[in-house]
Amino acid sequence: MNPTTPHLRRAHSPAGIFRSLLLSALFLGTGLSGAEVFELSPEAIANLRLEYATVENRSLSPTVEATGAVKLAENKVIDIVPRIAGVIDMDHQLLGAVVKKGDPLFTLESAELATSLTAYVDAEQAMNFAHTALEQEKQLHDRNLSSKENLQARELDFQKALAEHTRALQPLKLLHFDEGTIHQYLHNVGAGNYTTLEITSPGDGEIIEKSVRLGASVAPDEKLYTIADLSDLWVDFHVSLRDAAVLTKGQGVGVESSVSRGQQGEATVTYVAPLADESTRTVLVRATLPNKDRQWRPGTPVMVSVTAALDSNANTAALTVPVSALVDYGGAKAVFLREGESSFRPVTVETGDSDGNVIRITAGLESGQTVVSTNAAQLKGHLEMTNQ
C-alpha cells in the first residue's frame, strides 16, 4: 500500500495502522461487523461520482416485466359461414372494408333454401287447414252434430300439423329468418324467389379475411368472411409463478412495441390463468389494449410492464434504500453509510422484498440515515484497490 495516496486519509499511528488493517481485512471478505469510519478526499468523491439517498419509509410496488404479443380480441371476431349449401351469386364487399351490422356481404343461390322454404310454406298451410277443420268440428260438436271421437281426431290432426310446422321452421331460424319474414312467401306462393339468400354482417368491424368467388359452390360450414372489431385488442404474455402471484384483474399494463420505436400504450389486465404451463412453469396473462386510433396491429411483438402490489400489506410503508446501494461482501449484503461530508462506514444489512427500484431493509439501518446510492460498487472496488 502506498501511504502517500491522496484518496484515503489515514494517521500513521499504531491506532491508524490497526484501523487500516481492519478495513483491509473487511474488504477482503472477512465480514463487516465492527467496521469503522473511513474518509475519502474530495477528489476521490468527485472521481467516483458518488450520489446519495436517504433511508426512509416507502411503499413497495414491484414491476413485472415480460415480452408478449398483440392479438385479435377473440370475442370481437366473427367468422361468416353460409350455413347452407349454394352458389355465390353476388359479392358486395372488398377485403379491408369497414361494415356495420346488417350491411350485405354476399348473395347465395341455394336449392336447399328453396326446399326448406317450400317445406315451411306447405307446413304452414297444412297447419292452417288443420286449425280450420278443428274449429269447424268444435262447432259441430257443440251443436251435437259430431261425435267426440271426430273432435279428438281433428285435435290430433292439428297437433301433428303444429309439430310439423315447428320442425319446418328450425332450419330457417338458423338462417336468421323469422316467421314475419317467411310469411311474405305465403302471400305470393309460386311467384316468390325461393332460392336467393342475402347474407349480412352480424356486427360492426373490418373485413380482415375473405374467400369469395362469384359462381363458386360453397358448403354450409365453409368460412367465407372474417370480420373483426379492432377497437380493442389483446396483449398476451407469460410471467413466472412468483410474478403471477402479484397480478390481478384491473391492473394497468404499460405496452411498448419491440419493432416501432416510441409506440407505447396502456392496457388493463383482464385474465390471469389459474393454471401454470407444466413445461415452462409460467402463467398466461392477458390484457385488453384500447385501439380506437388503430395504431396497433395484431401480431406486433411488445414489451410489457405491470406495477403491482406485493401482498395484502404492500401499501404499508417499509424502511427502504435504493437497490443500487447494496454491495456484496463474503455472502453478506452491505451499504456504505455516509457519516460526514467525506466520511463513510460500511454497514451490514438484512433485506426483504424489492420492487426492482428500492429494497426493504429489515435490520442494520435507521430512518433518516444517508447511504451511497450510485456507484457503491465502484466505491467498494476503489477501497479494495487502495488497500492492496
C-alpha positions in Angstrom: 0.0 0.0 0.0 1.2 3.5 -0.9 0.9 5.6 2.3 1.1 8.8 0.2 -2.1 8.2 -1.8 -4.3 11.4 -1.6 -7.6 9.4 -1.9 -7.7 7.7 1.5 -6.6 9.7 4.6 -5.1 7.7 7.5 -3.0 8.5 10.5 0.3 6.5 10.8 -0.1 6.0 14.5 -0.5 2.4 15.8 -4.2 3.0 16.0 -4.3 4.2 12.4 -2.3 1.2 11.3 -4.7 -1.1 13.1 -7.7 0.6 11.5 -6.1 0.3 8.1 -5.5 -3.4 8.7 -9.1 -3.8 9.9 -10.5 -2.1 6.8 -8.3 -4.1 4.5 -9.5 -7.3 6.1 -13.0 -6.0 5.8 -12.9 -5.6 2.1 -11.1 -8.9 1.6 -14.2 -10.7 2.8 -13.7 -11.3 6.5 -17.0 -9.5 7.3 -18.4 -6.1 8.1 -19.0 -6.4 11.8 -17.4 -3.6 13.7 -16.2 -1.7 10.6 -15.0 1.8 11.3 -15.4 5.1 9.5 -13.0 5.9 6.6 -12.6 9.1 4.8 -12.2 10.0 1.1 -10.7 13.1 -0.3 -12.9 15.4 -2.3 -11.0 14.4 -5.5 -11.8 10.7 -4.9 -15.5 11.5 -4.3 -15.6 13.5 -7.5 -13.9 10.9 -9.5 -16.2 8.1 -8.2 -19.3 10.3 -8.9 -21.0 9.2 -5.8 -24.6 10.0 -5.2 -26.6 9.6 -2.0 -30.1 8.6 -0.8 -31.9 8.9 2.5 -33.0 5.7 4.3 -36.8 6.3 4.5 -40.2 4.6 4.6 -41.6 3.9 1.1 -44.4 1.8 -0.3 -43.1 -1.2 -2.3 -44.7 -1.7 -5.8 -43.0 -4.5 -7.8 -42.7 -4.0 -11.5 -43.2 -7.2 -13.5 -41.7 -7.1 -17.0 -42.2 -9.6 -19.8 -42.4 -10.0 -23.6 -45.6 -10.6 -25.3 -47.6 -10.1 -28.5 -50.7 -8.1 -29.6 -53.6 -10.4 -30.7 -57.1 -10.1 -32.0 -59.7 -9.9 -29.3 -61.3 -13.3 -30.0 -64.6 -12.1 -28.5 -64.8 -9.5 -31.2 -64.0 -11.7 -34.2 -66.8 -13.2 -36.3 -66.4 -15.9 -38.9 -69.1 -15.8 -41.6 -70.3 -19.2 -42.9 -73.4 -19.6 -45.2 -75.0 -22.3 -43.0 -76.5 -23.7 -46.2 -75.1 -25.1 -49.4 -75.3 -22.9 -52.5 -73.5 -20.9 -55.2 -72.2 -17.3 -54.8 -74.4 -15.0 -57.0 -73.2 -11.6 -55.8 -70.3 -10.2 -53.7 -70.9 -6.9 -52.1 -67.7 -6.1 -50.0 -64.0 -5.8 -50.5 -61.2 -7.1 -48.3 -60.5 -4.4 -45.7 -63.9 -2.8 -45.9 -65.5 -1.5 -42.7 -69.0 -2.7 -42.3 -71.9 -2.1 -39.9 -74.3 -4.6 -38.6 -76.9 -5.5 -41.3 -74.7 -4.5 -44.2 -74.9 -7.0 -47.1 -71.9 -9.3 -47.6 -72.8 -11.7 -50.4 -75.9 -13.3 -52.1 -76.3 -17.0 -52.3 -78.4 -19.1 -54.7 -79.4 -22.3 -53.0 -81.6 -25.2 -53.9 -81.5 -26.3 -50.3 -83.1 -22.9 -49.3 -85.9 -23.5 -51.8 -86.5 -26.9 -50.3 -86.7 -25.5 -46.8 -88.9 -22.6 -47.7 -91.3 -24.9 -49.6 -91.4 -27.3 -46.7 -92.3 -24.4 -44.4 -95.0 -23.0 -46.7 -96.5 -26.4 -47.0 -96.4 -26.9 -43.2 -97.9 -23.5 -42.6 -100.8 -24.2 -45.0 -101.4 -27.7 -43.5 -101.4 -26.2 -40.0 -103.9 -23.5 -41.0 -106.1 -26.2 -42.7 -106.0 -28.4 -39.6 -106.8 -25.5 -37.4 -109.8 -24.5 -39.5 -111.0 -28.2 -39.5 -110.7 -28.3 -35.8 -112.7 -25.1 -35.2 -115.5 -26.4 -37.5 -115.5 -29.8 -35.7 -115.9 -27.9 -32.4 -118.9 -26.1 -33.6 -120.5 -29.3 -34.9 -119.7 -31.0 -31.6 -121.2 -28.1 -29.6 -124.4 -28.5 -31.7 -124.4 -32.3 -31.1 -123.8 -32.8 -34.9 -120.5 -34.6 -34.4 -119.1 -37.2 -32.2 -116.5 -36.8 -29.5 -114.3 -39.2 -31.4 -114.4 -37.0 -34.5 -113.4 -34.0 -32.4 -110.5 -35.8 -30.9 -109.3 -36.9 -34.3 -109.4 -33.3 -35.6 -107.4 -32.2 -32.4 -104.8 -34.9 -33.1 -104.5 -33.8 -36.7 -103.9 -30.2 -35.6 -101.2 -31.2 -33.1 -99.4 -33.1 -35.8 -99.6 -30.2 -38.2 -98.4 -27.8 -35.5 -95.3 -30.1 -34.8 -94.5 -30.3 -38.5 -94.7 -26.6 -38.8 -92.3 -26.1 -35.9 -89.9 -28.6 -37.4 -90.0 -26.8 -40.8 -89.2 -23.5 -39.1 -86.0 -24.7 -37.4 -83.6 -24.7 -40.4 -84.9 -21.3 -41.5 -84.2 -19.9 -38.0 -80.6 -20.9 -38.4 -80.5 -18.7 -41.4 -81.9 -15.8 -39.3 -85.4 -16.0 -40.8 -88.3 -15.1 -38.6 -92.0 -16.0 -39.2 -92.8 -12.5 -40.3 -90.2 -12.6 -43.0 -91.2 -16.1 -44.1 -94.9 -15.2 -44.3 -94.2 -13.0 -47.3 -93.8 -16.2 -49.3 -97.3 -17.2 -48.3 -98.9 -14.2 -49.9 -97.4 -15.0 -53.3 -97.0 -18.7 -53.4 -95.4 -19.9 -56.6 -94.2 -16.4 -57.7 -91.7 -15.7 -55.0 -87.9 -16.3 -55.3 -87.3 -19.2 -53.0 -83.6 -19.7 -53.9 -81.9 -16.3 -53.1 -80.4 -15.7 -49.7 -78.6 -12.5 -48.8 -76.0 -12.8 -46.1 -75.5 -9.7 -44.0 -72.9 -8.7 -41.4 -74.0 -9.7 -37.8 -71.9 -7.0 -36.3 -69.6 -4.0 -36.8 -66.0 -4.4 -37.8 -63.4 -4.7 -40.6 -63.2 -7.5 -43.1 -59.8 -9.0 -42.4 -60.2 -12.3 -44.3 -62.2 -13.1 -47.4 -62.6 -16.1 -49.6 -65.5 -15.4 -52.0 -65.6 -16.1 -55.8 -68.6 -15.4 -58.0 -70.1 -18.7 -59.2 -68.2 -20.8 -56.6 -70.1 -23.6 -54.9 -69.8 -23.3 -51.1 -70.6 -25.7 -48.3 -72.7 -24.8 -45.2 -69.7 -24.7 -42.9 -67.2 -23.0 -45.3 -65.7 -19.8 -43.9 -66.1 -17.0 -46.4 -65.5 -13.8 -44.4 -63.8 -12.9 -41.1 -64.9 -9.6 -39.6 -63.0 -8.2 -36.6 -63.7 -5.2 -34.4 -60.2 -3.7 -33.9 -61.2 -1.0 -31.4 -59.9 -3.3 -28.6 -57.1 -5.9 -28.9 -55.5 -8.4 -26.5 -51.9 -8.5 -25.3 -50.8 -12.0 -24.2 -47.7 -12.5 -22.2 -46.3 -15.1 -19.8 -44.8 -14.5 -16.3 -43.2 -16.7 -13.7 -45.3 -18.3 -10.9 -43.8 -15.8 -8.4 -44.8 -12.8 -10.5 -48.2 -14.2 -11.3 -49.0 -14.1 -7.5 -48.9 -10.3 -7.5 -51.0 -9.8 -10.7 -54.8 -9.3 -10.6 -57.6 -8.2 -12.9 -57.8 -4.4 -13.4 -54.1 -3.6 -13.0 -52.6 -1.3 -15.6 -50.1 -2.6 -18.1 -47.5 -0.5 -19.9 -47.1 -1.7 -23.5 -44.2 -0.8 -25.8 -43.7 -2.1 -29.3 -40.5 -4.1 -29.8 -40.3 -3.0 -33.5 -41.6 0.5 -33.7 -39.6 3.0 -31.6 -41.8 5.2 -29.4 -45.0 3.3 -29.9 -46.5 2.9 -26.4 -49.9 2.3 -24.9 -51.7 1.4 -21.7 -53.6 -1.9 -21.3 -55.6 -3.4 -18.5 -55.2 -7.0 -17.1 -58.3 -8.9 -17.8 -57.2 -12.5 -17.2 -54.5 -14.3 -15.1 -54.6 -18.1 -15.9 -55.3 -20.3 -12.9 -53.0 -23.0 -14.3 -49.3 -22.9 -15.0 -47.6 -24.3 -18.1 -46.0 -27.5 -16.8 -43.0 -27.3 -19.2 -42.1 -23.7 -18.8 -43.5 -23.1 -15.2 -45.1 -19.8 -16.5 -48.6 -18.4 -16.3 -50.5 -16.7 -19.1 -51.7 -13.2 -18.5 -54.0 -11.3 -20.9 -54.6 -7.6 -21.0 -57.0 -5.5 -23.1 -55.4 -2.8 -25.2 -57.6 0.1 -26.5 -57.0 0.6 -30.2 -59.6 3.2 -31.3 -56.9 5.2 -33.1 -55.8 2.0 -34.9 -52.1 2.4 -34.1 -51.7 -1.2 -33.0 -51.6 -4.2 -35.4 -52.3 -7.8 -34.2 -49.1 -9.8 -34.4 -46.9 -7.0 -33.1 -44.3 -8.1 -30.5 -44.2 -6.0 -27.4 -42.6 -5.4 -24.1 -44.9 -5.1 -21.1 -44.5 -3.9 -17.6 -47.0 -4.2 -14.7 -46.8 -2.3 -11.4 -48.5 -4.4 -8.8 -48.8 -4.9 -5.0 -46.5 -7.4 -3.4 -49.2 -8.6 -1.0 -52.0 -7.5 1.2 -49.6 -5.4 3.2 -48.0 -3.8 0.1 -49.4 -0.4 0.8 -47.8 -0.3 4.3 -44.6 1.8 4.1 -41.4 -0.1 4.8 -37.8 1.1 5.6 -36.0 1.0 2.2 -32.9 2.0 0.3 -32.4 2.0 -3.5 -31.4 -1.4 -4.9 -28.2 0.2 -6.3 -27.0 1.0 -2.8 -26.4 -2.7 -2.0 -23.0 -4.4 -2.4 -21.9 -7.9 -1.7 -19.1 -8.9 0.8 -18.4 -12.5 1.6 -22.0 -13.6 1.1 -23.4 -10.6 3.1 -25.3 -7.6 1.9 -23.9 -4.2 2.9 -24.3 -0.4 2.2 -21.9 2.5 2.6 -23.3 4.8 5.3 -22.3 8.5 4.9 -21.5 9.9 8.3 -20.0 13.3 7.3 -19.1 15.3 4.2 -16.4 12.9 3.3 -16.7 10.1 5.9 -18.2 6.7 5.2 -18.8 3.5 7.0 -19.8 0.1 5.6 -22.8 -1.5 7.4 -24.2 -5.0 7.0 -28.0 -5.1 6.4 -30.7 -7.6 6.2 -33.1 -7.2 3.3 -36.7 -8.1 2.4 -38.9 -7.7 -0.6 -37.9 -5.5 -3.6 -39.9 -3.9 -6.3 -36.8 -3.5 -8.6 -36.2 0.1 -7.6 -36.0 0.0 -3.8 -35.5 -2.8 -1.4 -36.9 -3.3 2.1 -34.3 -3.1 5.0 -35.3 -5.3 7.9 -32.2 -4.7 10.1 -29.0 -2.6 10.1 -30.2 0.9 9.3 -32.4 3.6 10.7 -34.7 6.1 9.1 -33.0 9.4 8.1 -29.5 7.9 7.6 -27.8 8.6 4.3 -26.3 5.9 2.1 -24.3 5.8 -1.2 -27.0 5.1 -3.8 -25.0 5.5 -7.0 -21.6 3.9 -7.7 -21.5 2.0 -4.4 -19.8 -0.9 -6.2 -17.2 1.4 -7.6 -16.5 2.7 -4.1 -16.0 -0.8 -2.9 -13.6 -1.5 -5.8 -11.7 1.7 -5.1 -11.2 0.8 -1.4 -10.1 -2.7 -2.2 -7.6 -1.4 -4.7 -6.2 1.3 -2.3 -5.9 -1.3 0.5 -3.8 -3.7 -1.6 
